[in-house]
Amino acid sequence: MPIRLDFQKLDLMDALDLAVLIEAEAYDRYREFADQLGHRFPGDAASVFTAMAGNEAKHGKALQERRRQLFGDKPRRVRRDDLFDVEAPDQGAVRSRMSARQAFELALTAERRAFDFYDQALQYVKDKTIRELFTELRDEETEHVQMVQKTLASLPASAAHEIDEDDDDLPQL
């Protein structure tokens, strides 16, 4: 999860922009995965990725609104190029035969990575308001981890079955 930012130099606007970009990166990756796989049936891996994209979008919009209320339309100084795979699942992790369980496990790894990012960033942040924001975001990631764990625990055994190669609906990747 490379970051090219000095956390000690971030102000609150930058920190909010970073958080928005992290959510946007994850949203884009989940959408990419869903599009690559194509929806074959309800509850398939693409459905998991679509749902995760929706969660990331909702969280990102809330953060963007918070940023807008505090800083209006001031131009963003943090760029998408300043981060890579903070919360987004690993780019090469999707597979055409992926089961719903495997998709949720991938999402769980991404949510844990986001928790780790905010938890580790707190070591370098001195500003009280940014520390509070990153603590809040870390705690939200804890909730996201728990949500995915709960979903994984409730999945039927059939959710672990990979898609059959002979399936006529198998997308051409």
N, CA, C and O of each residue as an XYZ file, in Angstrom:
692
protein
N       0.825     -1.186      0.000
C       0.000      0.000      0.000
C       0.867      1.247      0.000
O       0.874      1.996      0.977
N       1.579      1.473     -1.054
C       2.469      2.638     -1.100
C       1.724      3.969     -1.015
O       0.684      4.161     -1.646
N       2.271      4.861     -0.236
C       1.752      6.218     -0.092
C       2.930      7.161     -0.247
O       3.985      6.962      0.355
N       2.739      8.196     -1.066
C       3.807      9.173     -1.257
C       3.430     10.489     -0.585
O       3.424     11.543     -1.221
N       3.123     10.419      0.680
C       2.729     11.604      1.427
C       3.459     11.623      2.763
O       3.781     10.580      3.331
N       3.707     12.814      3.241
C       4.281     12.986      4.567
C       3.112     13.259      5.512
O       2.530     14.343      5.482
N       2.770     12.289      6.342
C       1.612     12.421      7.226
C       1.741     13.597      8.186
O       0.734     14.162      8.614
N       2.952     13.962      8.523
C       3.146     15.076      9.450
C       2.830     16.416      8.803
O       2.636     17.411      9.501
N       2.775     16.453      7.475
C       2.489     17.710      6.775
C       1.038     17.818      6.322
O       0.635     18.851      5.785
N       0.252     16.772      6.529
C      -1.152     16.811      6.124
C      -1.936     17.777      6.994
O      -1.721     17.860      8.203
N      -2.848     18.507      6.361
C      -3.826     19.240      7.154
C      -5.144     18.467      7.037
O      -5.204     17.442      6.358
N      -6.188     18.952      7.690
C      -7.441     18.211      7.719
C      -8.026     18.051      6.322
O      -8.550     16.986      5.998
N      -7.948     19.073      5.496
C      -8.468     18.971      4.134
C      -7.738     17.867      3.368
O      -8.366     17.051      2.693
N      -6.415     17.850      3.478
C      -5.636     16.814      2.801
C      -6.006     15.420      3.314
O      -6.127     14.473      2.537
N      -6.180     15.311      4.610
C      -6.520     14.022      5.205
C      -7.881     13.537      4.713
O      -8.052     12.355      4.414
N      -8.839     14.443      4.632
C     -10.156     14.069      4.103
C     -10.059     13.697      2.627
O     -10.677     12.729      2.185
N      -9.288     14.462      1.873
C      -9.111     14.148      0.458
C      -8.459     12.779      0.286
O      -8.852     12.010     -0.591
N      -7.473     12.475      1.113
C      -6.828     11.172      1.070
C      -7.850     10.068      1.333
O      -7.887      9.067      0.617
N      -8.664     10.250      2.341
C      -9.679      9.249      2.683
C     -10.675      9.063      1.544
O     -11.069      7.937      1.237
N     -11.083     10.166      0.916
C     -12.008     10.093     -0.226
C     -11.359      9.316     -1.369
O     -11.996      8.460     -1.982
N     -10.106      9.610     -1.650
C      -9.395      8.928     -2.735
C      -9.197      7.441     -2.454
O      -9.239      6.623     -3.373
N      -8.984      7.094     -1.198
C      -8.840      5.687     -0.825
C     -10.147      4.945     -1.115
O     -10.131      3.839     -1.655
N     -11.265      5.553     -0.757
C     -12.565      4.934     -1.026
C     -12.822      4.846     -2.532
O     -13.351      3.845     -3.015
N     -12.451      5.884     -3.266
C     -12.659      5.894     -4.717
C     -11.818      4.813     -5.399
O     -12.282      4.150     -6.326
N     -10.592      4.645     -4.938
C      -9.728      3.613     -5.504
C     -10.339      2.227     -5.272
O     -10.357      1.397     -6.181
N     -10.831      1.980     -4.073
C     -11.458      0.684     -3.765
C     -12.729      0.497     -4.600
O     -12.968     -0.581     -5.145
N     -13.541      1.553     -4.696
C     -14.761      1.483     -5.515
C     -14.411      1.091     -6.950
O     -15.001      0.167     -7.511
N     -13.454      1.795     -7.533
C     -13.075      1.524     -8.922
C     -12.602      0.086     -9.108
O     -12.949     -0.556    -10.099
N     -11.814     -0.423     -8.162
C     -11.303     -1.789     -8.280
C     -12.431     -2.806     -8.182
O     -12.474     -3.760     -8.959
N     -13.346     -2.611     -7.233
C     -14.477     -3.542     -7.114
C     -15.351     -3.513     -8.370
O     -15.813     -4.559     -8.826
N     -15.577     -2.334     -8.926
C     -16.365     -2.224    -10.163
C     -15.637     -2.943    -11.307
O     -16.256     -3.652    -12.101
N     -14.336     -2.752    -11.376
C     -13.528     -3.413    -12.400
C     -13.665     -4.934    -12.276
O     -13.850     -5.628    -13.276
N     -13.575     -5.444    -11.051
C     -13.706     -6.884    -10.837
C     -15.096     -7.380    -11.240
O     -15.222     -8.404    -11.912
N     -16.125     -6.659    -10.831
C     -17.486     -7.064    -11.183
C     -17.663     -7.078    -12.702
O     -18.272     -7.996    -13.252
N     -17.133     -6.067    -13.369
C     -17.242     -6.000    -14.829
C     -16.457     -7.123    -15.495
O     -16.921     -7.703    -16.476
N     -15.278     -7.434    -14.974
C     -14.464     -8.513    -15.547
C     -15.180     -9.853    -15.454
O     -15.176    -10.640    -16.401
N     -15.793    -10.101    -14.304
C     -16.444    -11.390    -14.091
C     -17.795    -11.476    -14.781
O     -18.165    -12.531    -15.297
N     -18.525    -10.386    -14.795
C     -19.882    -10.413    -15.313
C     -20.794    -11.157    -14.359
O     -20.404    -12.171    -13.781
N     -21.994    -10.662    -14.197
C     -22.955    -11.309    -13.298
C     -23.535    -12.539    -13.986
O     -24.080    -12.458    -15.087
N     -23.405    -13.670    -13.316
C     -23.928    -14.912    -13.861
C     -25.186    -15.369    -13.144
O     -26.094    -15.938    -13.750
N     -25.225    -15.110    -11.831
C     -26.390    -15.507    -11.036
C     -26.363    -14.709     -9.747
O     -25.305    -14.222     -9.349
N     -27.514    -14.563     -9.079
C     -27.541    -13.810     -7.816
C     -26.599    -14.440     -6.789
O     -26.596    -15.655     -6.593
N     -25.807    -13.598     -6.144
C     -24.916    -14.067     -5.107
C     -23.575    -14.561     -5.614
O     -22.797    -15.125     -4.845
N     -23.288    -14.362     -6.888
C     -21.993    -14.782     -7.412
C     -20.905    -13.793     -7.001
O     -21.187    -12.796     -6.337
N     -19.674    -14.065     -7.393
C     -18.552    -13.204     -7.007
C     -18.740    -11.777     -7.519
O     -18.418    -10.821     -6.814
N     -19.254    -11.626     -8.729
C     -19.490    -10.282     -9.263
C     -20.507     -9.536     -8.403
O     -20.393     -8.323     -8.227
N     -21.487    -10.237     -7.872
C     -22.464     -9.617     -6.968
C     -21.797     -9.136     -5.694
O     -22.132     -8.072     -5.173
N     -20.855     -9.918     -5.192
C     -20.098     -9.520     -3.998
C     -19.342     -8.233     -4.291
O     -19.378     -7.290     -3.500
N     -18.659     -8.197     -5.426
C     -17.869     -7.018     -5.770
C     -18.750     -5.797     -6.022
O     -18.362     -4.676     -5.692
N     -19.913     -6.002     -6.596
C     -20.844     -4.891     -6.802
C     -21.319     -4.338     -5.464
O     -21.407     -3.123     -5.286
N     -21.624     -5.226     -4.531
C     -22.059     -4.784     -3.196
C     -20.932     -4.045     -2.482
O     -21.171     -3.022     -1.840
N     -19.715     -4.550     -2.587
C     -18.581     -3.879     -1.946
C     -18.341     -2.512     -2.578
O     -18.019     -1.553     -1.877
N     -18.495     -2.417     -3.885
C     -18.358     -1.120     -4.560
C     -19.396     -0.143     -4.022
O     -19.095      1.030     -3.804
N     -20.615     -0.623     -3.810
C     -21.664      0.230     -3.248
C     -21.307      0.737     -1.858
O     -21.556      1.897     -1.530
N     -20.723     -0.136     -1.043
C     -20.297      0.276      0.301
C     -19.206      1.339      0.226
O     -19.241      2.327      0.959
N     -18.247      1.132     -0.658
C     -17.152      2.104     -0.802
C     -17.691      3.445     -1.310
O     -17.263      4.503     -0.850
N     -18.621      3.396     -2.249
C     -19.205      4.630     -2.786
C     -19.950      5.401     -1.700
O     -19.833      6.623     -1.605
N     -20.705      4.692     -0.897
C     -21.466      5.341      0.177
C     -20.528      6.005      1.180
O     -20.755      7.142      1.594
N     -19.492      5.303      1.561
C     -18.539      5.850      2.517
C     -17.795      7.036      1.898
O     -17.587      8.055      2.558
N     -17.401      6.903      0.650
C     -16.703      7.983     -0.043
C     -17.556      9.235     -0.176
O     -17.059     10.349     -0.009
N     -18.830      9.057     -0.474
C     -19.737     10.215     -0.599
C     -19.899     10.926      0.741
O     -19.933     12.155      0.793
N     -19.997     10.175      1.800
C     -20.118     10.785      3.130
C     -18.864     11.597      3.465
O     -18.958     12.701      4.001
N     -17.707     11.050      3.149
C     -16.463     11.769      3.400
C     -16.350     13.005      2.506
O     -15.894     14.061      2.945
N     -16.768     12.861      1.256
C     -16.723     13.994      0.319
C     -17.648     15.110      0.798
O     -17.294     16.285      0.704
N     -18.800     14.766      1.299
C     -19.736     15.779      1.803
C     -19.152     16.477      3.028
O     -19.272     17.693      3.177
N     -18.543     15.727      3.868
C     -17.891     16.301      5.057
C     -16.797     17.281      4.636
O     -16.670     18.369      5.199
N     -16.022     16.886      3.652
C     -14.965     17.746      3.134
C     -15.555     19.018      2.539
O     -15.049     20.115      2.775
N     -16.631     18.867      1.765
C     -17.273     20.019      1.129
C     -17.820     20.992      2.174
O     -17.694     22.206      2.014
N     -18.420     20.470      3.234
C     -18.958     21.327      4.290
C     -17.862     22.119      4.987
O     -18.064     23.275      5.358
N     -16.715     21.503      5.161
C     -15.618     22.168      5.857
C     -14.777     23.074      4.953
O     -14.295     24.120      5.389
N     -14.607     22.669      3.701
C     -13.642     23.374      2.849
C     -14.212     23.835      1.503
O     -13.481     24.353      0.658
N     -15.502     23.646      1.316
C     -16.122     24.107      0.076
C     -15.498     23.459     -1.142
O     -15.231     22.257     -1.158
N     -15.270     24.269     -2.161
C     -14.733     23.770     -3.420
C     -13.243     24.028     -3.585
O     -12.745     24.076     -4.710
N     -12.529     24.194     -2.481
C     -11.079     24.392     -2.576
C     -10.467     23.235     -3.353
O     -10.869     22.086     -3.175
N      -9.503     23.529     -4.206
C      -8.884     22.454     -4.987
C      -8.153     21.448     -4.107
O      -7.545     21.792     -3.093
N      -8.235     20.221     -4.527
C      -7.574     19.137     -3.812
C      -6.077     19.186     -4.106
O      -5.665     19.411     -5.243
N      -5.275     18.973     -3.074
C      -3.815     18.926     -3.230
C      -3.298     17.489     -3.240
O      -2.218     17.223     -3.769
N      -4.043     16.585     -2.673
C      -3.682     15.173     -2.673
C      -4.213     14.577     -3.976
O      -5.350     14.829     -4.375
N      -3.367     13.785     -4.627
C      -3.742     13.204     -5.913
C      -3.879     11.692     -5.800
O      -3.310     11.061     -4.910
N      -4.624     11.147     -6.698
C      -4.797      9.694     -6.739
C      -3.446      9.000     -6.912
O      -3.243      7.894     -6.411
N      -2.538      9.641     -7.612
C      -1.198      9.068     -7.815
C      -0.401      8.986     -6.522
O       0.633      8.318     -6.480
N      -0.861      9.652     -5.465
C      -0.154      9.641     -4.188
C      -0.412      8.361     -3.395
O       0.189      8.159     -2.340
N      -1.293      7.498     -3.889
C      -1.599      6.265     -3.177
C      -1.774      5.124     -4.154
O      -2.035      5.342     -5.337
N      -1.630      3.911     -3.660
C      -1.853      2.734     -4.484
C      -2.216      1.565     -3.583
O      -1.466      1.206     -2.675
N      -3.362      0.984     -3.844
C      -3.823     -0.222     -3.142
C      -3.841     -0.088     -1.625
O      -3.379     -0.975     -0.909
N      -4.374      1.016     -1.148
C      -4.535      1.159      0.299
C      -5.659      0.246      0.755
O      -5.467     -0.598      1.630
N      -6.832      0.415      0.160
C      -7.971     -0.426      0.511
C      -8.420     -1.274     -0.671
O      -9.110     -2.278     -0.493
N      -8.040     -0.880     -1.853
C      -8.445     -1.630     -3.037
C      -7.857     -3.036     -3.000
O      -6.691     -3.217     -2.649
N      -8.662     -4.024     -3.360
C      -8.125     -5.389     -3.426
C      -6.993     -5.452     -4.455
O      -6.938     -4.642     -5.380
N      -6.111     -6.404     -4.288
C      -4.988     -6.562     -5.212
C      -5.502     -6.707     -6.643
O      -6.427     -7.473     -6.912
N      -4.893     -5.968     -7.539
C      -5.371     -5.883     -8.912
C      -5.451     -7.238     -9.613
O      -6.400     -7.479    -10.359
N      -4.505     -8.104     -9.399
C      -4.508     -9.388    -10.078
C      -5.216    -10.498     -9.333
O      -5.063    -11.668     -9.684
N      -5.977    -10.166     -8.326
C      -6.562    -11.191     -7.452
C      -7.827    -11.839     -8.010
O      -8.189    -12.936     -7.583
N      -8.492    -11.200     -8.933
C      -9.741    -11.752     -9.451
C      -9.422    -12.891    -10.428
O      -8.471    -12.824    -11.208
N     -10.262    -13.950    -10.354
C     -10.128    -15.097    -11.250
C     -11.493    -15.434    -11.810
O     -12.501    -15.285    -11.120
N     -11.538    -15.875    -13.022
C     -12.816    -16.112    -13.693
C     -13.683    -17.133    -12.974
O     -14.908    -17.035    -13.042
N     -13.106    -18.099    -12.296
C     -13.871    -19.150    -11.615
C     -14.163    -18.812    -10.155
O     -14.704    -19.647     -9.430
N     -13.824    -17.627     -9.721
C     -13.902    -17.230     -8.318
C     -15.297    -17.478     -7.718
O     -16.323    -17.168     -8.323
N     -15.290    -18.042     -6.517
C     -16.549    -18.266     -5.800
C     -16.918    -17.008     -5.010
O     -16.091    -16.116     -4.817
N     -18.141    -16.954     -4.570
C     -18.584    -15.842     -3.730
C     -17.758    -15.804     -2.434
O     -17.381    -14.725     -1.976
N     -17.482    -16.949     -1.854
C     -16.671    -16.993     -0.632
C     -15.290    -16.410     -0.896
O     -14.791    -15.628     -0.087
N     -14.673    -16.768     -1.993
C     -13.358    -16.228     -2.324
C     -13.426    -14.711     -2.522
O     -12.500    -13.992     -2.144
N     -14.507    -14.234     -3.104
C     -14.676    -12.792     -3.301
C     -14.789    -12.086     -1.949
O     -14.182    -11.034     -1.748
N     -15.556    -12.654     -1.028
C     -15.664    -12.065      0.312
C     -14.333    -12.128      1.063
O     -13.994    -11.198      1.794
N     -13.583    -13.206      0.892
C     -12.272    -13.299      1.539
C     -11.324    -12.229      1.000
O     -10.533    -11.660      1.752
N     -11.403    -11.960     -0.291
C     -10.605    -10.899     -0.889
C     -11.009     -9.539     -0.312
O     -10.157     -8.706     -0.004
N     -12.308     -9.332     -0.173
C     -12.810     -8.086      0.422
C     -12.367     -7.964      1.880
O     -12.033     -6.871      2.336
N     -12.364     -9.063      2.599
C     -11.921     -9.041      4.000
C     -10.457     -8.618      4.093
O     -10.092     -7.818      4.955
N      -9.637     -9.145      3.225
C      -8.227     -8.753      3.200
C      -8.081     -7.258      2.932
O      -7.266     -6.588      3.566
N      -8.868     -6.739      1.997
C      -8.810     -5.310      1.670
C      -9.255     -4.452      2.848
O      -8.639     -3.424      3.127
N     -10.304     -4.855      3.536
C     -10.785     -4.092      4.694
C      -9.758     -4.123      5.825
O      -9.551     -3.119      6.506
N      -9.127     -5.253      6.021
C      -8.076     -5.336      7.047
C      -6.891     -4.446      6.680
O      -6.278     -3.820      7.545
N      -6.582     -4.400      5.396
C      -5.476     -3.549      4.948
C      -5.795     -2.075      5.189
O      -4.912     -1.302      5.562
N      -7.052     -1.681      4.979
C      -7.453     -0.296      5.250
C      -7.335      0.008      6.737
O      -6.872      1.084      7.114
N      -7.746     -0.923      7.581
C      -7.578     -0.750      9.027
C      -6.103     -0.545      9.349
O      -5.740      0.383     10.072
N      -5.261     -1.414      8.809
C      -3.820     -1.319      9.076
C      -3.258      0.019      8.614
O      -2.408      0.602      9.288
N      -3.725      0.504      7.474
C      -3.241      1.776      6.965
C      -3.502      2.894      7.974
O      -2.585      3.623      8.351
N      -4.759      3.024      8.410
C      -5.087      4.104      9.348
C      -4.407      3.890     10.698
O      -3.962      4.846     11.333
N      -4.329      2.651     11.125
C      -3.685      2.359     12.399
C      -2.197      2.736     12.357
O      -1.678      3.327     13.304
N      -1.531      2.398     11.279
C      -0.112      2.723     11.146
C       0.102      4.223     10.928
O       1.065      4.796     11.437
N      -0.792      4.852     10.176
C      -0.664      6.291      9.917
C      -0.739      7.087     11.216
O      -0.104      8.134     11.342
N      -1.508      6.596     12.174
C      -1.645      7.306     13.456
C      -0.302      7.486     14.164
O      -0.149      8.403     14.972
N       0.660      6.633     13.874
C       1.991      6.761     14.481
C       2.698      8.043     14.033
O       3.561      8.568     14.737
N       2.318      8.536     12.855
C       3.034      9.664     12.260
C       2.264     10.972     12.310
O       2.833     12.038     12.076
N       0.981     10.899     12.613
C       0.136     12.095     12.621
C       0.202     12.749     13.987
O      -0.041     12.105     15.008
N       0.530     14.019     13.999
C       0.627     14.766     15.255
C      -0.599     15.659     15.482
O      -0.995     15.895     16.623
N      -1.190     16.150     14.401
C      -2.331     17.056     14.487
C      -3.531     16.336     15.125
O      -3.912     15.246     14.698
N      -4.110     16.957     16.139
C      -5.196     16.333     16.909
C      -6.423     16.024     16.045
O      -7.007     14.947     16.166
N      -6.815     16.953     15.183
C      -8.025     16.729     14.375
C      -7.818     15.609     13.362
O      -8.745     14.852     13.072
N      -6.610     15.503     12.824
C      -6.328     14.425     11.876
C      -6.240     13.091     12.615
O      -6.690     12.064     12.107
N      -5.664     13.112     13.804
C      -5.626     11.893     14.616
C      -7.048     11.409     14.904
O      -7.334     10.214     14.828
N      -7.928     12.343     15.233
C      -9.322     11.977     15.496
C      -9.975     11.402     14.239
O     -10.690     10.403     14.311
N      -9.729     12.030     13.089
C     -10.288     11.534     11.830
C      -9.761     10.142     11.517
O     -10.545      9.243     11.210
N      -8.456      9.948     11.589
C      -7.881      8.649     11.275
C      -8.310      7.579     12.274
O      -8.471      6.417     11.902
N      -8.494      7.954     13.522
C      -9.010      7.005     14.514
C     -10.437      6.605     14.156
O     -10.796      5.429     14.209
N     -11.238      7.591     13.793
C     -12.618      7.318     13.370
C     -12.630      6.397     12.147
O     -13.394      5.433     12.107
N     -11.794      6.687     11.159
C     -11.752      5.879      9.946
C     -11.237      4.469     10.238
O     -11.731      3.497      9.666
N     -10.261      4.358     11.112
C      -9.751      3.040     11.511
C     -10.870      2.238     12.179
O     -11.038      1.049     11.908
N     -11.630      2.899     13.053
C     -12.717      2.214     13.746
C     -13.834      1.802     12.777
O     -14.462      0.759     12.957
N     -14.075      2.620     11.757
C     -15.054      2.246     10.735
C     -14.574      1.030      9.957
O     -15.366      0.160      9.595
N     -13.283      0.977      9.706
C     -12.744     -0.200      9.015
C     -12.889     -1.442      9.888
O     -13.093     -2.538      9.365
N     -12.789     -1.292     11.197
C     -13.044     -2.413     12.101
C     -14.471     -2.914     11.910
O     -14.711     -4.120     11.848
N     -15.414     -1.981     11.816
C     -16.813     -2.360     11.570
C     -16.966     -3.061     10.225
O     -17.722     -4.025     10.110
N     -16.257     -2.584      9.212
C     -16.335     -3.209      7.892
C     -15.766     -4.629      7.931
O     -16.329     -5.544      7.332
N     -14.654     -4.807      8.636
C     -14.073     -6.136      8.795
C     -15.087     -7.058      9.464
O     -15.298     -8.184      9.013
N     -15.705     -6.590     10.522
C     -16.691     -7.406     11.238
C     -17.894     -7.734     10.363
O     -18.432     -8.840     10.427
N     -18.315     -6.770      9.544
C     -19.443     -6.996      8.633
C     -19.110     -8.111      7.639
O     -19.922     -9.008      7.413
N     -17.930     -8.052      7.055
C     -17.543     -9.069      6.078
C     -17.360    -10.419      6.779
O     -17.762    -11.449      6.236
N     -16.768    -10.432      7.962
C     -16.618    -11.687      8.711
C     -17.981    -12.306      9.019
O     -18.162    -13.518      8.897
N     -18.926    -11.475      9.414
C     -20.276    -11.963      9.719
C     -20.934    -12.547      8.468
O     -21.586    -13.589      8.525
N     -20.755    -11.867      7.353
C     -21.307    -12.371      6.104
C     -20.659    -13.691      5.719
O     -21.346    -14.633      5.324
N     -19.335    -13.762      5.832
C     -18.631    -15.009      5.526
C     -19.149    -16.163      6.388
O     -19.340    -17.276      5.897
N     -19.372    -15.893      7.666
C     -19.841    -16.934      8.584
C     -21.246    -17.417      8.228
O     -21.618    -18.548      8.543
N     -22.010    -16.570      7.582
C     -23.399    -16.939      7.275
C     -23.584    -17.509      5.870
O     -24.695    -17.889      5.501
N     -22.522    -17.573      5.093
C     -22.650    -18.077      3.723
C     -22.956    -19.568      3.717
O     -22.432    -20.321      4.538
N     -23.800    -19.986      2.795
C     -24.037    -21.431      2.663
C     -22.796    -22.113      2.076
O     -21.942    -21.458      1.478
N     -22.710    -23.400      2.249
C     -21.564    -24.155      1.735
C     -21.408    -23.973      0.228
O     -20.292    -23.994     -0.291
N     -22.508    -23.798     -0.462
C     -22.454    -23.644     -1.917
C     -21.699    -22.385     -2.350
O     -21.239    -22.308     -3.489
N     -21.568    -21.413     -1.471
C     -20.866    -20.169     -1.810
C     -19.370    -20.387     -1.990
O     -18.675    -19.517     -2.515
N     -18.869    -21.544     -1.559
C     -17.442    -21.834     -1.693
C     -17.119    -22.504     -3.026
O     -15.949    -22.675     -3.368
N     -18.148    -22.882     -3.775
C     -17.914    -23.596     -5.027
C     -17.493    -22.635     -6.122
O     -18.167    -21.641     -6.393
N     -16.378    -22.946     -6.739
C     -15.932    -22.146     -7.874
C     -16.846    -22.429     -9.067
O     -17.511    -23.463     -9.128
N     -16.863    -21.497    -10.002
C     -17.675    -21.638    -11.204
C     -17.081    -22.755    -12.053
O     -15.865    -22.835    -12.224
N     -17.936    -23.604    -12.576
C     -17.503    -24.716    -13.413
C     -16.989    -24.178    -14.745
O     -17.638    -23.343    -15.374
N     -15.831    -24.655    -15.169
C     -15.225    -24.231    -16.436
C     -16.144    -24.497    -17.622
O     -16.094    -23.772    -18.615
N     -16.987    -25.533    -17.532
C     -17.854    -25.894    -18.642
C     -19.149    -25.094    -18.672
O     -19.984    -25.302    -19.552
N     -19.325    -24.184    -17.723
C     -20.512    -23.357    -17.645
C     -20.612    -22.496    -18.910
O     -19.671    -21.777    -19.247
N     -21.733    -22.567    -19.598
C     -21.927    -21.776    -20.816
C     -21.910    -20.288    -20.552
O     -21.637    -19.503    -21.460
N     -22.198    -19.880    -19.314
C     -22.247    -18.458    -18.983
C     -20.897    -17.908    -18.558
O     -20.796    -16.745    -18.170
N     -19.853    -18.738    -18.629
C     -18.541    -18.283    -18.197
C     -18.086    -17.110    -19.069
O     -18.024    -17.243    -20.291
N     -17.771    -15.981    -18.466
C     -17.369    -14.821    -19.270
C     -16.000    -15.040    -19.918
O     -15.153    -15.760    -19.389
N     -15.812    -14.422    -21.037
C     -14.520    -14.445    -21.707
C     -13.677    -13.325    -21.166
O     -13.941    -12.162    -21.473
N     -12.663    -13.628    -20.367
C     -11.797    -12.601    -19.787
C     -10.601    -12.325    -20.648
O      -9.772    -11.484    -20.301
